Amino acid sequence: MTPSLQEDQTSRLLFTQYAVASVLAEARTLASAAPRMLEAVCRGLVWDLGEIWMLHPVGDSLALRHMWTSPDLKQVLSKDWRSAFPVGEGIPGEVWTTNEPFWLPDVTHDEAFLRADAAREANLRAAFGYPIRYGDDVLGVIEFFSREVREPNDMILAATDSLGRQFGSFIKRTEFAEALLANERRLRIALRAASLGDWEWDITTNEVIWSRNLEVIHGLAPGTFDGTFDAYISDVHPRDRDRVIEEIQASVERGTHEIEYRIVRPDQSVRWLAASGEVLRDSQGNPVKMVGVCSDVTERKMREQRQRFLSEASVVLVQTLDPDETLNQLANLIVGSLADWCAIDLYDGRTITRAVLAHKDPAKEELATRLRPYIYDPERIRDTLALLERGESLLYEHLGRPELESAAIDSEHLALMEQLGFHSTMIVPMRVRRRLIGGITFICGEESISNFTAEDLVLAEDLARRAAFALDNAQLYRQAEETKEELRLANQFKDEFVGFVSHELRTPLTTIYGGARILTTRGEQLESETREQVVADIETEAERMHRIVEDLLVLARPERPQSELPLEPLRVADIVERIRTRFDRRHPGRLNVHLEDNLPIVLAEGAGIEQVLRNLTSNAQKYSDAGIELTAERRGSEVVVSVRDRGPGVPEEEIAQLFESFYRSETHATKHGIGLGLTVCKRLVEAQGGRIWAEARDGGGLTVAFSLSALEGTSD
């Protein structure tokens, strides 16, 4: 796939994911969302027909529940197009059974495809289906058809897992909303039939009378209420007291009383009450009493709060495609609504990384940070990590002094937990595509009135699932952006490479072509010495071109492991002699060779080592007018070959860069070359298990040396 096509497909996938997220955020029912979601995917990823299959109420077959087609296809789609399949048959049945995507490039050539005749009539070719998942459960199957033959696409296959789970979460959310409405209807009926707690407040004496039912609602034993206004206000949640008092004062003036507020029972549990009452006045119109009823509406309020919270969370989590920003917004959402502080950790399969730590009191974040060594104690984290990887959560509803002492590793650990006010904790996994990507820790501190409950855990788990999908989408987007940037850099590198190479090849080609033209047109008129010089120039430039092409071929070849190279026993002296013979023909007397006596045989690839020495001696000759030294000596189990020159050398800080592609020192800017020679040497030497390095010489110049493995017990 070309970079432009890949970039276009990435853009289409991101657009489709955004379109689907928008549809699911706006829709309230499955019936309104399904056709729009199918249309978004078909238009975004270029499919002609989309279908949603759900399990029949009887449970033994799949039924076609929702469909979207392009306008022209709707006119030709056969009335015989099947709308039901037994479980296990057809693409819907196959996907339902295997819980895996299924792709047919051309349904008309697949004898097992059950709708082949109808597909041919509608000119449909490719088909693709994937499961609608919620957790590990399959809720249905989404199937698409195209009029073109389409081979499986890895990017689409990877994206459909997220889309299928996103739609599965929407289905569950709508089911929950429908169930919530039904429950509310039943609750209203029950409230009308139920006995409510009634109360009476004597405004003149501040005496308050509660019925037995109201005492029970407040968590008191019948007959134990103190009977004063102050006793009633003391039961009201601290965060609601001012609001309740203000409403009561306004009610006395207004004549009616309507309010919902929280109370704190003696066992520290928090309940929501709905109060309704009227003011009684004396003959002069002065308020003397207020009478009314209270009902416990905790379950309704909790459902409303959870639904509202999850709706807000869904909006927040799709606002950005930056993974870091997603995590920060998630932490702010949790601390603002669910917990006094939280920690979000990421897991890559090997290591745990603390991503975000947030506390209602910023001054305590440093204290929380000091807990990290205790939280990630290897012995303790192992069991917790195993639970999270299985998708299980941890809930500690109450953490008193005994529990903290039992959990503490040492006295400092205990002191930190007490300073932070650990009262209750939840740890829930973030899992996506059947793998753990992190976890969220929720903590109730001393600022909280109540502890976490099983209902809070359900909410936290739902939030963690949504957060995992949002984080996964953000990470996929970042990877797509990084891939796009890598492709841009690759194109830039390609352009620079072509520019460098074309320039370096053009120079010798010009000399060869010009020399050949001179010899062809005026060769017989030239003096012998001039003609020989022209031939020598042609030979020199041809040799230079040959070296450039050889270097390019080395870089173009994929790197092979040492075991696959044709290594053989070689005498270093033989290779050096061939290099010296060629070098002396062009530059007589400039190469001084010093070989240690009785050098061992080396295991190497002869052609590659010759190319290394040609590059090194050519470089030395190019940058040095003085003599060049070529030495070989034994060092332990290696033979070290060195090429030394007295050229301008290279600054110490640049030596490490010499072996990088296209690198040329400023001290060599006036010399021709594309900066690949030493890169090729490094590739060839290291492929044979050797090392190569460069060193500045005392008095100026450069030494480039490489090592080869010696065969023990051998010598030249």
C-alpha positions in Angstrom: 0.0 0.0 0.0 1.4 3.4 -1.0 1.9 6.0 1.8 -0.9 8.2 0.3 -3.3 5.3 0.2 -2.4 4.3 3.8 -2.9 7.9 4.9 -6.2 8.1 3.2 -7.4 4.9 4.8 -6.2 6.0 8.2 -8.2 9.3 7.7 -11.3 7.3 6.6 -11.0 5.1 9.7 -10.7 8.0 12.1 -13.6 9.8 10.4 -15.7 6.7 10.6 -14.9 6.2 14.3 -15.8 9.8 15.0 -19.0 9.6 13.0 -20.0 6.4 14.8 -19.2 7.9 18.2 -21.3 11.0 17.3 -24.3 8.8 16.3 -24.1 6.8 19.5 -23.7 9.9 21.6 -26.8 11.5 20.1 -29.1 8.5 19.8 -31.4 7.4 22.6 -32.7 4.1 21.2 -31.2 1.2 19.2 -33.8 1.7 16.5 -32.7 5.3 15.9 -29.0 4.5 16.1 -28.6 1.3 14.1 -29.4 2.7 10.6 -27.3 5.8 11.1 -24.4 3.8 12.5 -24.5 1.4 9.5 -24.7 4.4 7.1 -21.7 6.0 8.8 -19.6 2.9 8.4 -20.8 2.2 4.8 -20.1 5.7 3.7 -16.8 6.1 5.6 -15.3 2.7 4.6 -17.1 2.4 1.2 -19.5 -0.5 1.6 -22.8 -0.8 -0.2 -24.9 -2.7 2.3 -24.9 -3.0 6.1 -26.9 -5.3 8.3 -27.3 -6.0 12.0 -28.2 -9.5 13.2 -29.5 -10.2 16.6 -30.4 -13.4 18.4 -34.1 -14.4 17.9 -36.1 -14.5 21.2 -36.4 -18.3 20.9 -32.6 -18.4 20.9 -31.9 -20.9 18.1 -31.5 -18.5 15.2 -30.2 -15.0 14.2 -32.7 -12.5 12.8 -32.0 -9.5 10.5 -33.0 -6.5 12.7 -31.6 -3.5 11.0 -30.3 -2.7 7.4 -28.9 0.2 5.4 -28.3 0.2 1.7 -27.1 2.6 -0.9 -30.2 4.0 -2.8 -29.5 2.3 -6.1 -28.9 -1.1 -4.4 -32.3 -0.9 -2.5 -34.0 -1.1 -5.9 -32.3 -4.3 -7.0 -32.0 -6.2 -3.7 -34.0 -9.4 -4.1 -37.0 -10.0 -2.0 -35.6 -13.5 -1.4 -32.7 -12.0 0.5 -32.6 -14.1 3.7 -33.6 -12.4 7.0 -32.8 -15.3 9.3 -30.1 -17.9 9.8 -29.8 -20.8 12.2 -26.9 -20.3 14.7 -23.7 -21.5 13.0 -24.9 -21.0 9.4 -24.1 -18.1 7.0 -21.7 -15.3 7.8 -23.8 -14.1 10.8 -24.0 -17.6 12.3 -20.3 -18.2 11.7 -19.3 -14.9 13.4 -21.8 -15.5 16.3 -20.4 -19.0 16.9 -16.7 -18.1 16.6 -16.8 -14.6 18.1 -14.3 -13.6 15.4 -14.5 -11.5 12.3 -15.1 -13.3 9.0 -14.2 -11.9 5.5 -15.0 -13.2 2.0 -13.2 -11.4 -0.8 -15.8 -12.7 -3.4 -19.0 -14.4 -2.2 -19.9 -15.4 -5.8 -16.9 -17.8 -5.9 -17.5 -19.4 -2.5 -19.8 -22.4 -2.8 -20.5 -22.4 1.0 -22.0 -18.9 0.8 -25.7 -19.5 1.3 -26.9 -16.3 -0.4 -24.8 -16.6 -3.5 -27.6 -16.4 -6.0 -29.2 -13.4 -4.5 -25.8 -11.7 -4.2 -25.1 -12.3 -7.9 -28.5 -10.8 -8.8 -27.6 -7.7 -6.7 -24.1 -7.7 -8.1 -22.6 -8.1 -4.5 -19.1 -9.4 -4.2 -17.1 -8.9 -1.0 -18.7 -9.6 2.4 -17.4 -8.9 5.9 -18.9 -9.6 9.4 -17.7 -8.9 12.9 -19.2 -9.5 16.4 -21.0 -6.9 18.5 -19.3 -7.5 21.9 -19.9 -6.4 25.5 -17.1 -7.7 27.6 -16.7 -11.3 26.6 -20.3 -11.6 25.5 -21.5 -11.5 21.8 -24.7 -9.4 21.5 -25.1 -9.6 17.7 -23.3 -9.5 14.4 -22.7 -6.6 12.0 -22.3 -7.6 8.3 -21.3 -5.5 5.3 -21.3 -6.1 1.5 -19.5 -4.4 -1.4 -20.0 -4.5 -5.1 -16.3 -4.8 -5.5 -14.0 -7.7 -4.7 -12.1 -6.7 -1.6 -9.3 -8.5 0.1 -9.1 -8.6 3.9 -7.7 -5.3 5.3 -5.8 -5.4 8.5 -6.5 -1.8 9.5 -10.3 -2.3 9.1 -10.1 -5.6 11.0 -8.3 -3.9 13.9 -10.7 -1.0 14.0 -13.9 -3.2 13.9 -13.1 -4.7 17.4 -13.4 -1.2 18.9 -16.4 -0.3 16.8 -18.1 -3.6 17.7 -17.5 -3.0 21.4 -18.5 0.6 21.2 -21.9 -0.5 19.7 -22.2 -3.3 22.2 -21.8 -0.7 25.0 -24.4 1.5 23.4 -26.9 -1.5 23.2 -26.3 -2.3 26.9 -26.7 1.4 27.8 -30.0 1.7 25.9 -31.2 -1.6 27.5 -30.2 -0.1 30.9 -32.0 3.2 30.1 -35.2 1.3 29.0 -35.0 -0.8 32.1 -34.5 2.4 34.1 -37.7 3.9 32.7 -39.6 0.8 33.4 -38.2 0.7 37.0 -39.2 4.3 37.5 -42.8 3.6 36.4 -42.9 0.6 38.8 -41.4 2.7 41.6 -44.0 5.4 41.2 -46.7 2.8 41.5 -45.0 1.3 44.6 -44.6 4.7 46.2 -48.3 5.5 45.9 -49.0 2.2 47.6 -46.3 2.3 50.2 -46.6 3.9 53.6 -44.4 7.0 53.8 -42.7 8.5 56.7 -44.7 11.5 57.9 -43.5 14.4 60.1 -44.7 17.5 61.9 -42.7 20.5 62.9 -44.0 23.0 65.5 -42.4 26.3 64.3 -43.1 28.1 67.5 -41.5 25.5 69.8 -39.0 23.8 67.3 -40.5 20.5 68.4 -40.4 17.8 65.6 -42.5 14.7 65.6 -41.6 11.7 63.3 -43.6 8.6 62.5 -42.1 5.2 63.2 -41.6 4.7 59.4 -39.6 7.9 59.2 -37.4 6.9 62.1 -36.7 3.6 60.2 -35.9 5.6 57.0 -33.3 7.6 59.1 -31.8 4.3 60.4 -33.1 4.8 63.9 -34.9 2.3 66.1 -38.6 3.3 66.6 -39.0 5.8 69.4 -35.4 6.9 69.6 -35.6 10.2 67.7 -34.7 13.2 69.9 -37.7 15.2 68.7 -35.9 18.6 68.0 -35.2 20.6 64.9 -31.5 20.5 65.7 -31.6 16.7 65.9 -33.2 16.6 62.5 -30.7 19.0 61.0 -27.8 17.0 62.5 -28.9 14.0 60.4 -28.7 16.0 57.1 -25.6 15.5 55.1 -23.0 18.3 55.9 -22.9 19.3 52.2 -26.7 19.7 52.1 -27.4 21.4 55.4 -27.2 25.0 54.3 -29.4 24.3 51.3 -32.0 22.5 53.4 -32.2 25.3 56.0 -32.5 27.9 53.2 -35.4 25.9 51.6 -37.2 25.5 55.0 -37.0 29.2 55.6 -38.3 29.9 52.1 -41.1 27.3 52.5 -42.3 29.1 55.7 -42.8 32.2 53.6 -44.1 30.4 50.5 -46.4 27.9 52.2 -45.2 24.8 50.5 -42.1 22.6 51.0 -40.5 20.4 48.3 -36.9 19.3 48.4 -34.6 16.3 47.8 -31.5 16.0 50.0 -29.1 13.5 51.6 -29.0 12.2 55.2 -26.3 10.3 57.1 -27.5 7.4 59.1 -25.8 6.3 62.3 -24.0 3.5 60.4 -22.5 6.3 58.2 -24.5 5.1 55.1 -25.9 8.0 53.0 -29.5 8.0 51.8 -31.5 10.4 49.6 -34.9 11.6 50.8 -37.7 13.5 49.0 -39.7 15.7 51.4 -43.0 17.3 50.6 -45.0 19.5 53.0 -47.4 22.4 53.7 -47.3 25.3 56.2 -50.3 25.7 58.7 -51.1 29.2 59.8 -53.1 30.7 62.7 -56.1 33.0 62.4 -53.7 36.0 62.0 -51.9 34.3 59.2 -48.7 33.5 61.2 -47.0 30.2 60.4 -47.3 27.8 63.3 -46.7 24.3 61.9 -45.3 22.5 58.9 -46.5 19.0 58.1 -45.5 16.6 55.4 -44.1 13.3 54.3 -40.7 11.9 53.4 -39.7 8.9 51.1 -36.4 7.2 50.5 -35.5 7.9 46.9 -31.9 6.7 47.1 -32.1 4.1 44.4 -33.7 6.6 41.9 -31.1 9.3 42.7 -28.2 6.8 42.4 -29.5 5.6 39.0 -29.9 9.2 37.8 -26.4 10.2 39.1 -24.8 7.1 37.6 -26.5 7.7 34.2 -25.6 11.4 34.3 -22.1 10.6 35.3 -21.6 8.0 32.6 -23.1 10.3 30.0 -20.7 13.1 31.0 -17.8 10.6 31.1 -18.7 9.5 27.5 -18.6 13.1 26.3 -15.4 13.9 28.1 -13.6 10.7 26.9 -14.4 11.4 23.2 -13.4 15.1 23.3 -9.7 14.4 22.6 -7.5 11.8 20.8 -4.5 12.6 22.9 -3.9 9.7 25.3 -2.3 11.9 28.0 -5.1 14.4 27.9 -7.7 11.5 28.0 -6.1 10.2 31.2 -6.0 13.7 32.8 -9.6 14.4 32.0 -10.6 11.0 33.3 -8.8 11.6 36.6 -10.4 15.1 37.0 -13.8 13.5 36.3 -13.3 10.8 39.0 -12.0 13.2 41.7 -14.8 15.6 40.9 -17.5 13.0 41.3 -16.6 9.6 42.6 -13.6 9.7 44.9 -11.4 12.0 47.0 -8.4 10.9 45.0 -7.4 8.4 42.3 -4.5 6.9 40.5 -4.4 5.6 36.9 -1.7 3.1 36.0 -0.9 1.7 32.6 0.3 -1.8 31.9 2.1 -3.0 28.8 2.2 -6.7 29.6 5.5 -6.4 31.5 5.7 -3.2 33.5 3.3 -0.9 35.4 3.6 2.8 34.8 1.9 5.5 36.9 0.2 7.7 34.4 -1.9 10.1 36.5 -2.3 10.9 40.2 -5.1 13.3 41.3 -6.3 14.4 44.7 -9.0 16.9 45.8 -6.4 18.5 47.9 -3.3 19.2 45.7 -1.2 19.5 48.9 -1.7 15.8 49.5 -0.6 14.6 46.0 3.1 14.5 47.2 2.1 12.3 50.1 0.2 10.0 47.7 3.3 9.9 45.4 5.4 8.6 48.4 3.1 5.5 48.5 4.3 4.3 45.1 7.1 2.0 46.3 4.6 0.2 48.6 1.9 -0.1 46.0 4.3 -1.6 43.5 6.0 -4.0 45.9 6.6 -7.1 43.6 5.3 -9.6 46.2 2.1 -7.7 46.7 1.3 -6.6 43.2 1.5 -10.1 41.7 -1.8 -11.3 43.0 -3.6 -8.0 42.3 -2.3 -8.0 38.8 -3.5 -11.6 38.2 -7.0 -10.6 39.3 -7.0 -7.5 37.1 -5.8 -9.6 34.1 -8.8 -11.9 34.6 -11.1 -8.8 34.5 -11.9 -8.9 38.3 -12.0 -5.9 40.6 -11.2 -5.3 44.2 -13.4 -3.6 46.7 -12.5 -2.7 50.3 -15.7 -1.1 51.7 -14.2 -0.2 55.0 -10.6 0.3 56.0 -10.2 0.9 59.8 -7.1 0.9 61.9 -6.9 -2.9 62.1 -7.1 -3.3 58.3 -4.5 -0.6 57.7 -2.1 -2.2 60.2 -2.6 -5.5 58.5 -1.9 -4.0 55.1 1.1 -1.9 56.1 4.6 -3.1 55.1 6.2 -0.9 57.8 5.5 2.0 60.1 6.2 4.6 57.4 3.6 2.9 55.1 1.0 2.9 57.9 1.7 6.6 58.7 1.3 7.6 55.1 -2.1 5.8 54.8 -3.3 7.4 58.0 -2.2 10.9 56.9 -4.1 10.3 53.6 -7.1 9.1 55.5 -7.8 5.7 53.8 -11.4 4.8 54.5 -12.5 2.8 51.4 -10.8 1.7 48.2 -11.7 0.2 44.8 -9.3 -1.1 42.1 -10.8 -1.8 38.7 -9.2 -3.1 35.5 -9.0 -1.3 32.2 -9.3 -4.0 29.5 -9.8 -3.8 25.8 -9.6 -6.4 23.1 -9.2 -9.1 25.8 -6.0 -7.6 27.3 -5.3 -5.6 30.3 -4.0 -2.1 29.5 -4.1 -0.6 33.0 -6.1 -0.1 36.2 -7.8 2.7 38.1 -7.6 3.0 41.9 -10.5 4.9 43.6 -9.9 6.0 47.2 -12.4 7.5 49.8 -10.4 9.7 52.3 -11.3 11.5 55.4 -13.2 14.1 53.5 -15.9 11.6 52.5 -18.9 10.7 54.7 -19.7 7.3 53.1 -17.6 4.4 51.9 -17.7 2.7 48.5 -20.4 0.1 48.0 -21.0 -2.7 45.5 -23.1 -0.3 43.4 -20.2 2.1 43.3 -18.0 -0.8 42.0 -20.4 -1.4 39.2 -20.2 2.2 38.2 -16.4 2.2 38.4 -16.2 -0.9 36.2 -18.4 0.7 33.6 -16.3 3.8 33.6 -13.1 1.8 33.3 -14.5 0.0 30.3 -15.4 3.2 28.6 -12.0 4.7 29.5 -10.2 1.7 28.1 -11.9 2.0 24.8 -11.3 5.8 24.7 -7.6 5.3 25.6 -7.2 2.6 23.0 -8.7 4.8 20.3 -6.4 7.6 21.4 -3.4 5.4 21.3 -4.4 4.0 17.8 -4.8 7.6 16.6 -1.3 8.5 18.0 0.2 5.4 16.3 -1.5 6.4 13.0 0.0 9.9 13.4 3.4 8.5 14.2 3.2 6.2 11.2 2.3 9.2 9.0 5.3 11.1 10.3 7.5 8.1 9.7 6.3 7.9 6.1 6.9 11.6 5.7 10.5 11.2 7.0 11.0 8.1 4.8 9.9 10.1 1.7 12.2 12.9 2.7 15.1 10.5 3.2 14.3 8.9 -0.2 14.4 12.4 -1.9 17.7 13.3 -0.2 19.1 9.9 -1.1 18.1 10.2 -4.7 19.6 13.7 -4.8 22.9 12.6 -3.3 23.3 9.6 -5.5 22.3 11.3 -8.7 24.8 14.0 -8.0 27.6 11.6 -7.3 26.9 9.5 -10.3 26.5 12.4 -12.6 30.1 13.6 -12.0 31.9 10.4 -13.1 29.4 9.9 -15.9 30.3 13.3 -17.2 34.0 12.6 -17.2 33.5 9.1 -18.8 31.2 10.5 -21.4 33.4 13.5 -22.2 36.5 11.3 -22.4 34.9 8.8 -24.6 33.7 11.6 -26.9 37.2 13.0 -27.1 38.7 9.6 -27.9 36.0 9.0 -30.5 36.2 12.3 -32.3 39.9 13.4 -31.8 41.6 10.4 -30.4 44.0 10.0 -33.3 45.0 13.7 -33.2 45.9 13.6 -29.5 49.4 13.1 -28.3 50.1 9.8 -26.7 50.5 11.2 -23.2 47.2 13.2 -23.5 45.4 10.1 -24.8 46.7 8.0 -21.9 45.6 10.7 -19.4 42.1 10.7 -20.9 41.9 6.9 -20.6 43.3 7.1 -17.0 40.6 9.6 -16.1 37.9 7.3 -17.6 39.3 4.4 -15.7 39.4 6.4 -12.4 35.8 7.6 -12.7 34.6 4.2 -13.8 36.2 2.7 -10.7 34.6 5.4 -8.6 31.2 4.6 -10.1 31.8 1.0 -9.4 32.5 1.7 -5.8 29.4 3.8 -5.4 27.2 1.1 -7.0 28.8 -1.6 -4.8 28.1 0.5 -1.7 24.5 1.1 -2.8 24.0 -2.7 -3.4 25.3 -3.4 0.1 22.8 -1.0 1.7 20.0 -2.2 -0.5 20.4 -5.8 0.5 18.4 -6.9 3.6 20.7 -7.6 6.6 21.3 -11.3 7.0 22.3 -13.1 10.2 25.9 -14.2 10.4 24.8 -17.9 10.1 23.5 -17.2 6.6 26.7 -15.5 5.2 29.1 -17.5 3.1 32.0 -17.2 5.6 35.2 -19.2 4.9 38.7 -19.4 6.2 40.9 -16.7 4.6 44.4 -15.4 4.8 44.4 -11.7 5.6 47.7 -11.3 3.7 46.1 -12.5 0.4 43.3 -9.9 0.7 45.7 -7.1 1.6 48.0 -8.0 -1.3 45.2 -7.7 -3.8 44.2 -4.3 -2.3 47.8 -3.1 -2.5 48.3 -4.3 -6.1 45.2 -2.4 -7.2 46.0 0.7 -5.1 49.6 0.9 -6.4 48.5 0.9 -10.0 46.6 4.2 -9.4 48.8 5.7 -6.6 52.2 4.1 -6.7 54.3 4.2 -3.5 51.6 5.7 -1.3 50.3 2.6 0.5 52.6 1.2 3.2 51.7 -2.3 4.4 52.8 -3.8 7.7 51.6 -7.3 8.5 52.4 -9.1 11.7 54.2 -12.4 11.2 52.2 -15.6 11.5 48.8 -14.0 11.4 46.1 -16.6 12.1 43.5 -17.5 9.5 40.2 -15.5 9.8 36.7 -16.6 9.2 35.2 -14.0 6.8 33.5 -13.2 3.5 36.3 -12.4 1.2 34.4 -10.1 -1.2 33.0 -8.1 1.7 36.3 -7.6 3.4 37.9 -6.5 0.1 35.1 -3.9 -0.3 35.8 -2.7 3.2 39.5 -2.2 2.6 38.8 -0.6 -0.8 36.5 2.0 0.9 39.0 2.6 3.7 42.1 3.0 1.5 40.1 5.2 -1.0 38.9 7.4 1.9 42.4 7.8 3.3 43.9 8.6 -0.2 41.1 11.2 -0.8 41.7 13.1 2.4 45.5 12.7 2.8 48.4 13.7 0.5 50.9 11.8 2.7 51.5 8.1 2.8 48.8 5.7 4.0 49.5 2.8 6.4 47.7 -0.5 6.3 48.5 -2.8 9.2 47.2 -6.2 10.5 48.0 -7.7 13.9 46.6 -10.2 16.3 44.9 -9.1 19.4 43.7 -12.0 21.6 41.2 -14.0 19.6 40.9 -11.4 16.8 42.8 -10.0 13.9 42.7 -6.2 13.8 43.2 -4.5 10.4 43.9 -0.7 10.5 44.1 2.0 7.9 45.8 5.2 9.0 46.2 8.5 7.2 47.6 12.0 7.9 44.7 14.0 6.5 42.8 16.8 8.4 41.2 14.2 10.7 37.9 14.5 12.4 37.0 16.4 15.6 36.7 14.1 18.6 33.0 14.9 19.1 32.2 13.9 15.5 33.9 10.5 15.5 30.8 8.6 16.7 28.8 10.0 13.7 31.3 8.9 11.0 29.5 5.6 10.4 26.0 7.2 9.9 24.5 7.4 6.5 25.3 10.6 4.5 27.3 12.0 7.4 30.2 14.2 6.2 32.4 16.3 8.6 32.8 20.0 8.0 36.5 19.4 7.6 35.8 17.3 4.5 33.2 19.5 2.9 35.4 20.2 -0.2 35.9 16.6 -1.1 33.4 14.6 -3.3 31.4 11.8 -1.8 28.0 11.0 -0.4 28.9 9.8 3.0 28.1 6.1 2.6 31.5 4.4 2.5 32.0 4.0 6.2 28.3 3.1 6.6 28.8 0.2 4.2 32.0 -0.8 6.0 30.1 -1.0 9.3 27.3 -3.0 7.8 29.8 -5.5 6.2 32.0 -5.9 9.2 29.3 -6.3 11.8 27.4 -8.8 9.6 30.5 -11.0 9.9 30.6 -10.7 13.7 33.3 -8.1 13.7 33.7 -4.6 15.2 34.7 -1.3 13.5 35.8 1.9 15.0 37.7 5.2 14.3 40.3 7.1 16.4 42.0 10.4 15.9 45.8 10.2 15.5 48.4 12.1 17.4 49.8 14.7 15.1 46.8 14.7 12.8 44.9 12.2 10.7 42.6 9.4 11.4 42.8 5.6 12.1 39.9 3.4 11.1 40.2 -0.2 12.3 38.1 -3.4 12.2 38.3 -6.8 13.8 37.7 -10.3 12.5 37.5 -13.6 14.4 40.6 -15.7 14.2 40.6 -19.4 13.8 42.6 -20.9 16.7 45.6 -23.0 15.9 46.0 -21.5 12.4 48.5 -19.0 10.8 49.4 -17.6 7.4 
